[in-house]
């Protein structure tokens, strides 16, 4: 499983535009992707701050989402004043989700866009997670 939390601070005046994109990508994701577990958008308490909770069966499921036309080819980035993507690892007994797979493999058969996303989004699981898993 691969689970992430995206935090976006929007440029002033982009709220309606972003929410329109969010609804379209949400719908397309749930209609077209078999590996999606969670994919939801939220407004935060801070001005112009949004969160996206993403969880996929595996890292490849996350990459399939990233490269999908309805995600890759939208104007998300034009909206952002700041953006942070953070890997999440569930606490055993306090979440129904499985441990996060945070790294992918470059594969020449998958194409340049896929491999660029794998390179940009892969991270080694933080060392502090390891001893906490399974407690």
MINU-281672 format. One record per residue: x, y, z of N, C-alpha, C in turn. Coordinates in steps of 0.001 Angstrom, whole numbers, padded with zeros to 6 digits, always signed. Each point is the difference from the previous one (the first is absolute). Layout:
# residues N
XYZXYZXYZ;...
//
This chain:
# residues 135
+000847-001174+000000-000847+001174+000000+000893+001237+000000;-000490+001082-000577+000705+001282+000005-000998+001087+000385;+000312+000727+001082-000899+001021+000522+000758+001309+000150;-000642+001082-000431+000625+001321+000031-001008+001051+000432;+000536+001123+000476-000804+001172+000297+000629+001176-000725;-000775+000634-000857+000472+001191-000711-000611+001218+000680;+000833+001011+000216-000464+001275+000547+000302+001081-001020;-001035+000741-000380+000155+001053-000999-000484+001325+000566;+000830+001011-000136-000401+001378+000303-000218+000650-001360;-001223+000447-000239-000334+000554-001307+000353+001476-000097;+000244+000437-001223+000127+001429-000277-001371+000630+000244;-000033+001256+000426-001291+000659+000239-000889-000046-001247;-001280-000310+000229-000972+000002-001083-000118-001294-000776;+000773-001017+000363-000024-001268-000741-000878-001076+000645;-000708+000324+001056-000773-001001+000717-001050-000687-000889;-000822+000773-000685-001054-000596-000842+000598-000831-001127;+001031+000507-000643+000659-000715-001090+000563-001330+000499;+000685+000038+001149+000573-001212+000568-001079-001019+000366;-001069+000463+000630-001064-000923+000408-000687-000629-001211;-000099+000731-001085-000559-000559-001235+000902-001128-000522;+001304+000244-000022+000957-001032-000416-000081-001191+000954;-000058+000280+001297-000037-001067+001009-001189-000927-000243;-001170+000573-000240-001190-000826-000246+000179-000862-001252;+000558+000570-001052+000190-000752-001250+001011-001123+000177;+001120+000294+000666+001033-001024+000192-000483-001071+000975;-000711+000394+001037-000588-000964+000934-000888-000993-000753;-000919+000523-000793-000930-000851-000742+000745-000924-000961;+000919+000547-000784+000746-000808-000966+000840-001064+000686;+000605+000351+001117+000828-000948+000741-000840-001194+000454;-001130+000282+000623-000833-001086+000535-000701-000800-001098;-000233+000620-001143-000641-000724-001109+000985-000845-000807;+001275+000380-000009+000951-000620-000933+001141-000797+000625;+000185+000095+001292+001167-000636+000615-000422-001114+000950;+000529-001179-000252-000349-001139+000849+000858-000081+001263;+001139+000672+000032+000913-000089+001148-000223+001092+001039;-000974+000889-000212-000238+001090+000944-000756-000533+001228;+000515+000325+001176-000647-000340+001272-000691+001250+000552;+000748+001109+000070-000518+001294+000461+000530+001065-000948;-000859+000919-000378+000415+001173-000769-001046+001062+000269;+000330+000927+000914-000974+000962+000510+000647+001359+000208;-000759+001044-000238+000449+001382+000169-000675+000621+001217;+000732+000874+000701-000513+000678+001188+000482+001450+000021;-000827+000875+000514+000435+001365+000306+000597-000026+001408;+001107+000726+000196+000596+000125+001322-000499+001247+000700;+000402+000191+001256-000443+001179+000751+000763+001261-000389;+001217-000146-000484+000778+001170-000432-000508+000486-001351;+000030+001310-000206-000433+000605-001266+000607-000704-001202;-000846-000334-000966+000434-000517-001301+000817-001289+000109;-000222-000775+001062+000751-001237+000202-000911-001204-000227;+000503-000930-000796-000728-001218-000339+000888-001208+000256;-000651-001125+000275+000698-001266+000197-000608-001045-000930;+000845-000917-000444-000469-001137-000777+000558-001248+000664;-000893-000921+000370+000398-001278+000574-000050-001024-001128;+001139-000638-000256+000111-000974-001085+000490-001323+000566;-000655-001077-000353+000481-001320+000383-000295-000956-001150;+001028-000748-000384-000093-000937-001118+000492-001364+000441;-000419-001032-000713+000390-001362+000352+001507-000184+000044;+000719+000742-000841+001459-000097-000049+000568+001235-000686;+001319+000091-000056+000644+001165-000601-000357+000125-001475;-000084-001118-000715-000372+000049-001415-001415+000545-000193;-000897-000298+000923-001345+000574-000058+000042+001511+000130;+000864+000488+000890+000197+001443+000157+000564+000589-001289;+000970-000677-000623+000582+000502-001244-001024-000003-001133;-000845-001017-000053-001053-000042-001011-000887+001233+000132;-000306+000368+001230-000782+001214+000253+000752+001241-000467;+001263+000100+000353+000782+001190-000333+000072+000254-001505;+000154-001050-000785+000188+000171-001445-001312+000031-000778;-001132-000273+000655-001290+000026-000694-000243+001392-000584;-000519+000048-001210-000253+001288-000669-000798+000959+000869;-001021-000502+000674-000864+000854+000815+000701+000526+001249;+001176-000515+000315+000792+000545+001109+001215+000748-000522;+000754-000634-000852+001256+000572-000500-000224+001257-000851;-001080+000036-000741-000224+001088-000956-001011+001038+000467;-000009+000316+001284-000852+001076+000521+000880+001109+000551;-000601+001150+000246+000751+001189+000400+000142+000146+001506;+000176-001112+000716+000190+000068+001446+001101+000982+000395;+001152-000162-000632+001187+000750+000432-000192+001504-000129;-000843+000453-000914-000265+001431-000136-000673+000570+001241;-000630-000853+000784-000753+000426+001186+000873+000197+001232;+001144-000664+000047+000721-000143+001262+000951+001146+000307;-000146+000501+001206+000985+000902+000576+001073-000838+000695;-000450-001102+000603+000903-000940+000662-000636-001385-000067;+000839-001027-000022-000503-001368-000110+000960-000930+000717;-000558-000943+000754+000820-000996+000692-000692-001354-000095;+000768-001003-000380-000494-001368-000062+000743-000791+001063;-000754-000685+000859+000607-000718+001112-000508-001444+000030;+000938-000921+000078-000374-001402+000135-000571-000241+001388;-001001-000879+000090-000607-000367+001275+000176-001490+000223;+000194-000379+001246+000091-001407+000375-001003-000199+001132;-000934-000924-000147-001040-000164+001014+000551-000565+001314;-000616+000397+001075+000312-000555+001312-000812-001282+000143;+000699-001110+000207-000674-001295+000143-001041+000074+001114;-001183-000489-000281-001079-000002+000985-000749+001323+000085;+000445+001018-000753-000664+001303+000030-000339+000474-001417;+000148-000880-000977-000346+000287-001397-000223-001326-000721;-000965-000025-000915-000214-001237-000755+000970-000172-001178;+000832+001003-000253+000904-000046-001149+001267-000785+000316;+000662-000475-001046+001249-000768+000145+001208+000931-000095;+001154-000520+000366+001247+000770-000060+000221+000572-001391;+000577+001199-000040+000209+000677-001275+001255-000460-000723;-000194-000296-001255+001096-000246-000931+000312+001376-000600;+001195+000522+000236+000321+001384-000362+000971+000128-001166;+000390-001127-000576+000971+000047-001092-000497-000808-001193;+000322+000514-001178-000308-000707-001228+001274-000348-000740;-000162-000652-001129+001131-000431-000808-000093+000624-001382;+001092+000592-000443+000075+000527-001363-000110-001181-000958;-000830+000155-001028-000229-001074-000959-000108+000625-001388;+000961-000259-000853+000027+000611-001330-001250-000326-000816;-000664-001096+000290-001211-000388-000726-001200+000877+000373;+000076+000673+001140-001127+000801+000478-000037+001401-000607;+001119+000481-000540+000022+001315-000633+000575+001090+000876;+000306+001120-000630+000678+001118+000657-000832+000647+001100;-001285+000213-000252-000833+000671+001003-000094-000862+001259;-000272-001284-000186-000059-000937+001137+001295+000062+000788;+001128-000127-000682+001298-000047+000676+000348+001319+000677;-000438+001112-000565+000227+001293+000649-000782+000080+001307;-001238-000473-000014-000790-000031+001238+000627-000941+001027;+000452-001163-000436+000647-000938+000932+001222+000678+000633;+000795+000654-000814+001203+000673+000504-000362+001125+000972;-001011+000788-000338-000375+001162+000827-000717-000377+001295;-000690-001144+000020-000843-000325+001142+000519-001139+000874;+001018-000695-000444+000541-001090+000816+000826+000549+001152;-000206-000574+001149+000793+000323+001189+000205-001276+000788;+001163-000124+000580+000248-001114+000910-000888+000209+001227;-000601-001068+000485-000810+000109+001219+000866+000567+001115;-000492+000995+000726+000793+000588+001077+000448-001052+001011;+001238+000134+000433+000571-000972+000935-000831-000161+001271;-000612+001080+000463-000736-000080+001258-001286-000803-000133;-000505-000170-001242-001201-000807-000180+000240-001467+000329;+001154-000504-000395+000267-001446+000025-000219-000625+001377;+000634+000537+001066-000211-000645+001306-001419+000179+000543;-000756+000989-000515-001357+000240+000467-001005-000960-000640;+000359-000529-001155-000925-000899-000704-000169-001294+000777;-001225-000449+000098-000268-001284+000632-000053+000021+001511;+000063+001172+000609-000071+000062+001469-001428-000117+000462;
//
